[in-house]
Amino acid sequence: MEFQEILGYLAAFFTTASFLPQVYKTWKTKSAEGLSLTMYIVFFTGIVCWLIYGIYLNSMPIILANSVTGICAFLLILMKLKYK
């Protein structure tokens, strides 16, 4: 495995892992008061674009990171709508 690929996996891990505490906290407290719905919708759209780009490049770090981050962002959007 080349250095660039290892770096890609590390970046994917850290950026994706950064969303997990927010998802957990929102789910646990049943409160999404501090979340911006507009920001997460725009962010989710960008993540989907990155995912398509990663698929086009056949880049596993980009595909994995944006798949998991997309799911997290989508869950936060759903919780924001549910826990108004």
C-alpha positions as CSV (number, residue, x, y, z in Angstrom):
1,M,0.0,0.0,0.0
2,E,1.4,3.4,-1.0
3,F,1.8,6.4,1.3
4,Q,-0.9,8.3,-0.5
5,E,-3.4,5.5,0.0
6,I,-2.6,5.2,3.7
7,L,-3.0,8.9,4.0
8,G,-6.4,8.7,2.3
9,Y,-7.6,6.0,4.7
10,L,-6.4,8.0,7.7
11,A,-8.2,11.1,6.4
12,A,-11.3,9.1,5.7
13,F,-11.2,7.6,9.2
14,F,-10.8,10.9,11.1
15,T,-13.2,13.0,9.1
16,T,-15.9,10.3,9.3
17,A,-15.3,9.6,13.0
18,S,-15.7,13.2,13.8
19,F,-19.5,12.9,13.0
20,L,-20.2,9.9,15.2
21,P,-20.3,11.9,18.5
22,Q,-22.8,14.3,17.1
23,V,-25.0,11.6,15.8
24,Y,-24.8,9.7,19.1
25,K,-25.5,12.9,21.2
26,T,-28.5,13.9,19.0
27,W,-30.0,10.4,19.2
28,K,-29.3,10.1,23.0
29,T,-30.7,13.5,23.9
30,K,-33.5,13.5,21.3
31,S,-32.6,17.1,20.7
32,A,-31.4,18.6,17.4
33,E,-31.9,22.2,18.6
34,G,-28.3,23.3,17.8
35,L,-28.1,21.8,14.3
36,S,-28.7,23.8,11.2
37,L,-31.0,21.9,8.8
38,T,-29.8,24.0,5.8
39,M,-26.2,23.3,6.6
40,Y,-26.7,19.6,6.8
41,I,-28.8,19.5,3.6
42,V,-26.0,21.4,1.7
43,F,-23.3,19.2,3.4
44,F,-25.2,16.0,2.5
45,T,-25.5,17.1,-1.2
46,G,-21.7,17.8,-1.2
47,I,-21.0,14.3,0.3
48,V,-23.1,12.7,-2.4
49,C,-21.1,14.5,-5.0
50,W,-17.9,13.4,-3.4
51,L,-19.2,9.8,-3.3
52,I,-20.0,9.9,-7.0
53,Y,-16.5,11.3,-7.7
54,G,-14.9,8.6,-5.6
55,I,-16.8,5.9,-7.5
56,Y,-15.8,7.5,-10.7
57,L,-12.1,7.4,-9.6
58,N,-12.5,4.0,-8.0
59,S,-11.0,5.4,-4.8
60,M,-11.9,3.2,-1.9
61,P,-10.9,5.8,0.8
62,I,-13.2,8.4,-0.8
63,I,-16.0,5.9,-1.3
64,L,-15.8,4.6,2.3
65,A,-15.5,8.0,4.0
66,N,-18.3,9.6,2.0
67,S,-20.6,6.6,2.3
68,V,-20.4,6.6,6.1
69,T,-20.4,10.4,6.4
70,G,-23.4,10.6,4.1
71,I,-25.3,8.1,6.3
72,C,-24.4,10.1,9.4
73,A,-25.4,13.4,7.8
74,F,-28.6,11.9,6.6
75,L,-29.4,10.5,10.1
76,L,-28.8,14.0,11.5
77,I,-31.2,15.5,8.9
78,L,-33.8,13.0,9.9
79,M,-33.3,13.6,13.6
80,K,-33.4,17.4,13.0
81,L,-36.8,16.9,11.3
82,K,-38.1,14.5,13.9
83,Y,-36.9,16.3,17.1
84,K,-38.0,19.8,16.1
